[in-house]
Amino acid sequence: LRFLLVLLLAGAARADNDPPNYSIQIGIATKAASLVLKPAGKFRLIDPVEGLKGTLAANKSYRLEPLERGLRLGSMIVSPDTRLEQEGTGGSIMVGDRTYGGKLILRLDEGRTVTIIEEVGIEEYLRGVLPYEMDPDWPLEALKAQAVVARTFAYAHLGKFRKAGFDLTSDTRSQVYRGIGRDAESVRRAVAETRGEVLGYKGELLTVYYHACCGGRTLGTEEVWGSPSPPPLRGVKDSLCSMSPHHEWLAYFPAAEFLAAVQNDHIYGGKIESFKIHKRDTAGYAKEFKLVVGGTTLIIPAAELRKRLGNTELRSARIKSVKKHGGGVELIGRGSGHGVGLCQWGARLLAQRHTRYEKILKHYFPGSTLSLVDK
Ligand SMILES: [Zn+2]
């Protein structure tokens, strides 16, 4: 999918340019054995074969189950791809413990499971992304920067999961999206006040990224994933997030746990004889580690080590020092997340210093342009 971009010139273009709110499809529950739906407000049931089939009553629970060729919803049998659309506006429907405001499509998967797709305007979608990607209590300008980045991300990745039958997933493979259950005034404002705005580069949508805390410098896509970086994604110095609780961290792994993770399918056995940083990058972070265990030497790239030890235990791949300690290994690192694109803690601090979101975005994506998606 390609979108045309309109350059946004300092405030002027906004009023007479009402940006489109593209309808997108999100896989909100995939391959489930069964699901419980509970509407708040009346919902019409539109069967692709039989047409309008009935109405779901408000505040009643309906179990959705797969059948051989169709679906059971409460006491009704419906065709696959039946749609649920609310009568009027302002209603919502619960799927499990989450609340959604869009239209639902009930799908029967091969292998007899059910998938629910929500069809929702991208602006409403963002209201269900922001609270899970940034704390709604953070300053408005940081939330607005996050809204632009999340919107850009969504547009740039639309259709990525077409094979699975929708545009985006509702988990970290796309962006975390949990519907409208956690509605916050700050989030509504951040989305509304940046309506339609995305980041572009040379007239194209920029493929953007964001993370919790960079630890001193954001990284280029090339450094992290080996993919070429356009100028806005080559990394910038960022001293701002040094006040973040993620700025520096320490992780400890007992020997057994560490060895099980790093040795993968080969167990060499024995003790950790040594564990050191083998190569450093220009910023002084570990590029490769050298582990000697049971007489065998392993060279492990930093990104690989993070993958093996887990993203939550090892908050970033930016490791400053390591040592053997108390029978296991201790690692000291900086930042949280992959380090590419918007540093959320840095954005928070900039916003606290009254920096507007346009400037925050310029800082993290130099050379990018704030644009509107065209109709
Ligand atoms: Zn930072």
Boltz pocket constraint, residues with backbone or C-beta under 6 A from the ligand:
constraints:
  - pocket:
      binder: B
      contacts: [[A, 213], [A, 214], [A, 215], [A, 216], [A, 217], [A, 218], [A, 238], [A, 239], [A, 240], [A, 241], [A, 343], [A, 345], [A, 346]]
      max_distance: 6.0
